Amino acid sequence: MILFTKLSWKNFLSTGNYATTLDLTRHSNTLISGENGAGKSTMLDALTFALFGKSFRGINIPQLPNSINEKNCEVEIDFTIGKDEYRVFRSLNPKKFEIYKNGSLIPQDAKSKDYQKIMEEQILKMSYKSFTQVVILGSSNYIPFMKLSAKDRRLVVENLLDIDVFSVMNTIVRARLQMVKEYIKDIGHKAEIVKSKVEEKEKLIKTLLRKSSDSIESYKTEIENSHKQIKELQSDIIKYQENTTHLLEQIRDKDEVPNRLLKMEGLENQLKGKIKTIEKSVNFYEENDTCPSCKQDIQKYHKECIFEEKNKEKKDIEGGIQDLIDKIKHTEERLGDINVILKTIEGFEIQINEKQNQIKSSQQYVDKMQKNIEGVQGEGEEVEETKKELNQLLGEGKSHIEDRKERIEDKHYYEIASVLLKDSGIKAKIIKHYLPVMNKLINKYLADMDFFCQFDLDENFIETIKSRHRDEFTYYSFSEGERLRIDLSLLLAWREIARMKNSVNCNLLILDEVFDSSLDGNGTEEFLKLLTTFGSRANIFVISHKSDTMTDKFQNHIVFEKKNNFSRIK
């Protein structure tokens, strides 16, 4: 279990140059309140930024430092896992990312991306998506489980059940299966070569026996012709080698160009993604006159400023994309030229190989004719030697056949393993085993909030919702308040599954403005009762505007206020 103990931040968003610190374990439940803009939801962004390097509310990283102080933006979180104590420190202006285990800094030889991978896969053992499904339920930029794609739903559940390791194993098995297939193909090619050599040796033996009575003069003529052919072939090889060397000088950048093209294409996709984000933001302000969070009107001047800023940003990015497209086109043309040259070189190498094989065959023939000149008796010795070589080749061919047979058996086992490790294999059986438990928990929590229906997730995580009268509904058939009850029930169910499996189990549960929007009075009362059942298993933080009606229901009450344009705890 992950026990989060302390969260601290300063110069973060609206917080000034002093640390705001929250003890995350002192109370079982805490109410956080404050006026709009006072900074009561800042803890969500500080928490996710500390753990995952991103804001919960989707705020861009450059916008996280306080706009007045503009530097020394710092976030720090302490937590324990078993007997190990961890402290994570992140800052902007200057940028830092440090992870301490039992007081010692974990080495940062890897890139920042790899360091974050260590954080998620080796320490927390959960992704951002899984974290938000079991720890946070928010009204801003939160995507409930029911709004996730089937693929993302599966990933969350696999993470909860600690079976995502099977996906890693499947990747390894598929890679080894491909290697075995390639090896079998290679062995088959070698066997064909041996077969060709065997046929060549058999033919040679017949030739030696047939020509034993030829005259010495005939042998000399054959040798002379072979020498001439060898010289011609050697001359051809030299020409091909010179041409190859010349062409290689022209494509010294052959290894750099594909990587350059890949990077530029990746950058193009990033820029296109930024344009989509800008368009989404513009569409929002075009379609909305009221802020969905604070319910205040959005000023026309504010919109116009945003439109002007976004259009300029979009235009700049589009210009950059066009420049990038031109560079990509030029690089693709260069890559095409390189491929043409490589193809030509490949042709030269094939010719060289063929010429060398011809030289080898001609030289062997010369040697054979020379022995024939030495006397008819010598032919008998050559025949015996060729027979010996033939027997060696036959043994080599047998070895290839046996090796191929063993690899085919390996291939069969890897294919079986691959089938078992697919989504429809072992993982499906484990999920099928836990589905009744999941559905039972979900329906329990729904009933606890006076929402009586039969909610079931199938093996593809598609919901079926039936009323008492067996009428079928979908998630979107319900009101916003009813959907919130479903989201809350799923959140609590996932936490219970995580606790049972000890996978992404942690003490924190944060509810951001859940009671301020769609949950009616009765639903609020029932859910607050439900939260009390968690006892010491969780430290619950509820962010709300309704401090006047809920203060007495919490052990602790924290009020945020804004003073001199800086947020602080009152």
C-alpha positions, 0 to 999 in steps of 0.5 A, a space after each residue: 500500500 502507498 501511504 501519502 503523508 505530506 504534500 507541499 508547494 510554493 510559487 505554484 499557480 496562485 501560491 506565492 513564495 512560501 510553502 503551503 503544506 498539507 498533512 495527508 494522514 492526520 485526519 480521516 476526512 478533511 473539508 477544503 473550502 474557499 471562494 472561487 479562485 482562492 486556490 482550493 483545487 491547487 492541491 490536485 494539480 500539485 499532487 499530479 505534477 509531483 507524481 506524474 509531471 502533469 497538471 490534473 486540470 490540464 494546465 500547460 507546464 509553462 503556466 504552472 509557475 506563479 505569474 508574479 514571481 515567475 521562478 522557484 516553482 516547487 512541489 514536494 510529496 512524501 510517501 511510504 511503501 512498506 518499510 521504504 520512505 520516498 520523497 519526490 521533488 519537482 521544480 520549474 525555473 529552474 527545472 528539477 526532478 528528484 526521487 529520494 528513497 530512504 534519504 538517498 537520491 535515486 541515480 538520474 543517469 537516464 533521460 527525464 522520460 526514463 526517470 518518470 518511467 522508473 517512478 510509475 513502473 518501479 515505485 508507484 506501479 501505476 499510471 496516471 490514468 489508473 491513479 485518477 480512477 482510484 484516487 481522484 474524482 473531479 469536476 474538471 478535466 476528469 474522465 470517468 471510467 464510463 467515458 473511457 474507450 474500451 481499450 483504456 477501460 481494459 488498461 485500468 482494470 488490468 492495472 488494478 488486477 495487477 495482470 498488465 505483466 501478461 501484456 509485457 510477457 506477450 510482447 516478449 513471446 511474440 518477439 521470440 516467436 518471430 526470431 524462431 520463425 526467422 531461424 527456421 527460414 534461415 535453416 531451410 535456406 542452409 539446407 537448400 544450399 547443402 542440397 545444391 552442393 550434394 548434387 554438385 558433388 554427385 555430378 562431379 563424381 560422375 564427370 570424373 568417372 566419365 572423363 577418365 579416358 580423355 586425353 591429356 591434351 584435352 585436359 590441358 585445353 580445358 585448364 587453359 580455358 578455365 584460367 582465361 575465364 578466371 582472369 576475366 571474372 577477377 577483372 569483373 570483380 575488381 570493376 564491381 568493387 571499384 564501383 561499389 566503393 565509389 557509390 558508398 562514398 556518395 551515401 555516407 549519410 545513409 544511417 543518419 537520413 532515416 533517423 532524421 526523417 523519423 524525428 521530423 515526422 514525429 515533430 510534424 505530428 506534435 505540431 498537428 496535435 498542438 493545432 488540434 488543442 488550439 482549435 479545441 480551445 477556440 471552439 470552447 470559447 466560441 460555443 460557451 459564454 459561461 465558465 462551466 466551473 465558476 458559472 461566471 460570464 466570459 467577457 467578450 474582450 477576454 474571448 477576443 484576446 484568446 482568439 487573437 492569441 490562439 490564431 497567432 499561435 496556430 498561424 506560427 505552428 502552421 508555418 512551422 509545419 509547412 517548413 517541416 513538410 518541405 524538409 521532410 520532402 527533401 529528406 524523403 527524396 534523399 532517402 529515395 536516392 540512397 535506396 536506389 544507390 543501395 539497390 545498385 550496390 546490392 546488385 553489384 554484391 550479387 554479381 561479385 558473389 556470383 563471379 566468386 562462385 564461378 571462380 571457385 567452380 572454375 578453380 575446382 575444375 582446374 584442379 580436377 583437370 590437373 589431377 587427371 593430367 597426372 594420370 588415370 590413377 589419380 582420378 580414382 583418388 579424387 573420386 574417393 576424396 569427393 565421395 568423402 566430401 559428399 558424405 560430410 555434406 550429407 551429415 551436415 544436411 541431416 544436422 540442419 533437418 534435425 535442428 529445423 525440427 527442434 525449432 519447429 517444436 519451439 515455434 509451436 510452444 511459443 504460439 501456444 504461449 502467445 495465444 494464452 497471453 492474449 487479451 482473450 487468454 489468461 487475462 480474460 479468465 482472471 478478469 472473468 473471475 473478478 467481474 462478479 466481485 466488481 459488479 457486486 461492489 458497484 451495485 452495493 455502492 449504488 444501493 448505499 446512495 439510494 440508486 437502485 438498479 442492476 449495473 453489470 460490466 461484461 468481459 469487454 467492460 461494456 455496461 448493462 443497466 437494468 431497472 427493477 422493471 427490467 428496463 434497459 438503460 445506458 450510462 448516458 440515459 441518466 441525469 448528470 446527478 445519476 451519472 455522478 452516482 455511477 462514477 462514485 460507485 465505480 471509483 469506490 469499487 476500484 479502490 476496494 479491488 485495489 485494496 484486495 489485490 494490493 495493486 494500486 492501493 493507497 490511502 488518498 481519496 480526493 473529491 473535487 466539487 462533487 457535491 457542488 454540481 449534480 449531487 442532490 441533498 439526499 445523494 450528498 448525505 448518503 455519500 457522506 455516510 458511505 465515506 465514514 465506512 472507510 475509517 482508517 483505510 483512507 484519508 479523504 479530502 473533499 473540495 467544496 463550496 458548501 462549507 456552510 452545510 458540511 463543516 460539521 460532517 468532517 474532522 478537519 476543515 481547511 479554508 483557502 483564501 486569496 490575499 494580495 493576489 496570492 493563495 494561502 491557507 486561512 
